[in-house]
Amino acid sequence: MALSETKNILNETKKILGYNCKKAKIIINSNTIELWYTNDLKIKGAPTQLGQNLGLVLEMVRNGNFVIAATKVAKLKKVPEFSNKDTF
């Protein structure tokens, strides 16, 4: 089965954790995913593969009822190492 995907960068903006964010909307088959991302930090990343190239995604809303949102942004001096017991 082929996936149907549409991506739109919208003119909507809002502040999340003090960062200026822009909105992107991605429609994959019957799912609508809204991504709120910032370019203020000069890094890219997201909680899923969606939006990895936009900027740093601070909020993701799927179908208007499932939200993943950043609660804090912190600069680390070193990337933490995880042992097997820390896996989730």
N, C-alpha and C positions, 0 to 999 in steps of 0.2 A: 504494500500500500504506500503510495507516494504522499509525502508531507506537503501541505500547502502552507507557505509562510509569507507574511507581509510584515515589513518593518517601517515605521514612521517615526521621525524625530519631530516632536511637537514644540510649539512656542511657549508652552506652560513652564513656569518656574516656581520654585519654593525653596525655603531654607530648611535644611535638615542638619541638626547638630551645629548650626552656625555656618554651614557651607552652602553656597549657591548651587542649586541643583536644577537640571533640565529633565524633561520627561521624554521618554521614548515608549512607543507602544508596539508590541510584537504580537501578531496573531498567528498561531500555529493550529491548524485545523479548527477546532471549536474553542480553543483556549485563547484568552486575551491576557497578555502579560504586560503590566506597566512597570517600567524601570525608571527610577529617579537616580540620576548620576551626577557627579561633580567632576569638573576638571581643575578645581582649585588646588588640589594636592599633587598634581603632576604624576599620578600613578594610576594604573588601571587594574581593575579586579571586580569580581562579582561573586555572589553566593552560589551561582550556577554558571554554566557555560554561556548562558544568554547575557549579552551586554559586556562581555569581557573587553571589547575593543572601544567602548564608548568613553570610559573614564572609570572612576570608582563608584560602583553602584551602592547607594546607601539604603535604598528601599526597593523592594520588589513586591508587586501585588498581582496575584493570579486570580482571574475571574471575579475580581472584586471582593473575594471573601477569604483569601489566604495571603497573609503578609509576612514577609521576612524583612526586618528593619535593623539597621545598625543602632546600637545603644551607646557606643563610644568609639572614637577614633584616637588611637595612640601611636606615637612613633616609637618603635623599639630599636634599641641599640644593636640587638642580635636576634635573629630568628630563633624561636624556641625549638628545642629538639623534643621529639615525642618518642617514648619507649612503647613497647607492645601493650603494656598495661594502661597506657593513656589513650589508646585508640578507641574510637566510638563507632 
